[in-house]
Amino acid sequence: MLNFENTEIAFSSKSNNDLRKSRFLFKLVARSWVVNIGKHVLNFLLAIRFPLRPFVKPTIFEVFCGGETIEECDHRIAKLDNYGIGSILDYSVEGSAEEEQLNKTAEMIIRTIDKAEHTKAIPFAVFKVSGIASDRILERKSWHDQEMGTKEKAEWSRVEERMHKIAKTAYEKDVPLFVDAEDYAFQPAIDDITWRMMKIFNKKKAIVYNTIQAYRRDRYEFLQSMHEKTHQEGITYGVKLVRGAYMEKERERAAENGYPSPIHKNKDATDKCFNNCLRYIIKHIKDFALCNGTHNEESTYLLTELMDQYGIEKNDKRIFSAQLLGMSDHISYNLAHEGYNVAKYVPFGPVREMMPYLIRRAQENSSAQGQTGRELGLIKHELKERKKDRRHGERESEMDNTLANKKMEERA
């Protein structure tokens, strides 16, 4: 039976040194004041071009990232595959306003699709639209479309070209593609362009997936409305369901700009929205494909219960669960061990350019004390169990040696 308390399975791929490193990092990020100070220090060091790589790569980068290049991720992909877990290569370099960098990011995303085509252990590709479009144009397109001038329209046209090229490549190579959700200020443009790609490429099955953030107050109704539209278009709606990653930022921006916060008032409301979305999707699974992107045990158990209720096989290709590399291994490995489809997000990119991603990971963990405490508790438990096993093994060895010596004495 599925049991997230089973740390032997959860950490079966990790050495004692791996666990100690994770324990140290989770202890650090559990202290919000350490994370806040660390953020400012790291930003200062980045600004003065301090050589951070020798300090960051063997520590936090190694735990939460696959490598600096696609090729460097190969060992992590193979290691996860040994335990029945797929990899989702995530080029996590933050977006830029420079056209050259935006084109470079688009080409890197296409390279991850090419890699997935030839690697069974990579079931999906993923990207952020802000990686191929400037923040400014995403916000303008979302809220001031009718006011955009000739230059801005031309800029958005180039974004659409990049998006279409990426989605077309995924379609031609039969690699499902996640389009990540982002800031509330950008999301209307992202929802719209993703929907238009779905109408082109999701006619036979889900190739393009949109991401629904359950901490948004309007997302359950949005899900229902999109389901209705899929009937009209005769397509499959691909959904990556997540809780959301920009809560504090969204509330602050809403307060600064004088509009109601788009975020649920508390975690309970977010959890309820997430689970309601999950129930809705599984109930109508013939029209959907789902990636259950969560580190929440209750929602993961709920998915398995719903699959059992509706007679859906554990390895049904329409349903995956996904967690971030370095986090919630007790969910990922135990799910995979029981035969469910599971994948890990494997972020990659040059260390210096990955720093914003790593800082965000640290901030998210510091603001989710319950989860961080859970991770720490499980790691500590497994280290204690391994220590007991080692001592037990040593005692058994001593007993075997004693018996062997007695037998030698008897034969003599």
Buried (B, 14 or more C-beta within 10 A) or exposed (E): EBEBEBBEBBBBBBEEEBBEBBBEBBBBBBBBEBBEEBBEEBEEBBEEEEEBEEEBBEBBBBBBBBBBEBEEBBEBBEBBBEBBBBBBBBBBBBBBEEEEBBBBBBEBBBBBBBBBBEBEBBBBBBBBBBBBBBBEBBBBBBEEBEEBEEEBEEBBEBBBEBBBBBBBBBBEBEBBBBBBBBBBBBBBBBBEBBBBBBBBBBEEBBBBBBBBBBBBBEBBEBBEEBBEBBEEEEBBBBBBBBBBBBBEBBBEBBEEEEEEBBBBEEBEBBBBBBBBBBBBBBEBBEBBBBBBBBBBBEBBEBBBEBBEEEEBEBEBEBBBBBBBBBBBBBBBBBBBBBEBBBBBBBBBBEBBBBBBBBBBBBBBBBBBEEBBEBBBEBBBBBBEEBEEEEEEEEEEEEEEEEEEEEEEEEEE
